[in-house]
Amino acid sequence: MLKGLGGLGDMAKMMKAAQDMQGKMAEMQAGLERIVVVGESGAGLVRARATAKGELTGLEIDPSIFVASEKEVVEDLILAAIKDAQGKASERAQAEMAKLTEGLGLPAGMKLPF
């Protein structure tokens, strides 16, 4: 008589899975704030630290590169280190997302919003 209601259990499972995924994504986002990556340029003369979310948290510059005539070189090295750190942050965030989606049984490479 109520055969059509059998699908409600499946819907409840889907809703529970969605809530679980939302919670795990929130945990992952918080985790990305704690992961630190380091980008370098000039064979390590300039180093930029960033969270895996891409927020720049520090910059280290070897004092040997502070020569007034080399100002543009120093600026380029700083930008290169920051870009390297941001690239590593993006790669790390993607790797963390891949772990999350794999753990949830979602297809590899599935794009989730964030």
C-alpha positions in Angstrom: 0.0 0.0 0.0 2.9 2.4 0.8 5.5 1.2 -1.6 6.4 4.7 -2.7 7.7 5.6 0.8 10.7 3.2 0.6 12.7 5.9 -1.1 12.5 8.1 2.0 15.1 6.0 3.7 17.5 6.6 0.8 16.8 10.3 0.9 17.6 10.3 4.6 20.9 8.6 3.9 21.7 11.1 1.2 20.9 14.0 3.6 23.1 12.5 6.3 25.9 12.0 3.8 25.6 15.6 2.7 25.8 16.8 6.3 28.8 14.6 7.0 30.5 15.9 3.9 29.7 19.5 4.9 31.3 18.8 8.3 34.4 17.2 6.8 34.8 20.1 4.4 34.6 22.6 7.3 37.3 20.6 9.1 39.4 20.5 6.0 39.1 24.3 5.6 40.2 24.8 9.2 43.1 22.4 8.6 44.2 24.4 5.6 44.7 27.4 7.9 47.2 25.4 10.0 49.2 23.9 7.1 52.2 26.0 6.2 54.0 25.9 2.9 57.2 27.7 1.9 58.0 29.2 -1.5 61.5 30.0 -2.5 63.4 32.0 -5.1 67.0 32.9 -5.8 68.2 29.5 -4.5 66.6 30.2 -1.1 67.7 33.8 -0.8 64.1 34.8 -0.5 61.5 32.6 1.2 57.8 33.2 1.6 55.6 31.3 4.0 51.8 30.9 3.5 49.0 28.8 4.8 47.5 26.2 2.4 44.6 28.6 2.0 47.1 31.0 0.3 47.4 33.6 3.1 51.0 35.0 3.2 52.3 34.7 6.8 56.0 35.5 6.5 58.8 36.6 4.4 62.6 35.9 4.9 65.2 37.8 2.9 68.9 37.0 3.0 70.6 40.3 3.8 73.3 39.7 1.2 70.9 40.7 -1.6 70.3 44.2 -0.3 72.4 46.1 -2.8 70.9 49.4 -4.0 71.8 48.7 -7.6 70.0 45.4 -7.4 66.6 46.7 -6.2 64.7 45.3 -9.2 66.3 41.9 -8.8 65.3 41.8 -5.1 61.7 42.8 -6.0 61.5 40.1 -8.7 62.9 37.5 -6.2 60.3 38.5 -3.6 57.4 38.2 -6.1 58.7 34.9 -7.3 58.9 33.5 -3.8 55.4 34.7 -3.0 54.1 33.1 -6.3 55.9 29.9 -5.5 54.3 29.8 -2.0 50.9 30.5 -3.4 51.3 27.8 -6.0 52.4 25.3 -3.3 49.4 26.4 -1.2 47.0 25.7 -4.1 48.6 22.3 -4.7 48.3 21.4 -1.0 44.7 22.5 -0.9 43.9 20.3 -3.9 45.7 17.4 -2.4 43.7 17.8 0.9 40.5 18.0 -1.1 41.4 14.9 -3.1 41.9 13.0 0.2 38.5 14.2 1.4 36.6 13.3 -1.7 38.4 9.9 -1.9 37.4 9.2 1.7 33.8 10.0 0.9 33.8 7.7 -2.1 33.3 10.6 -4.6 34.9 10.4 -8.0 38.5 11.7 -8.3 38.7 15.2 -9.6 35.2 16.1 -8.6 35.0 19.8 -8.1 33.4 21.0 -4.9 32.8 24.6 -4.2 35.3 26.6 -2.1 
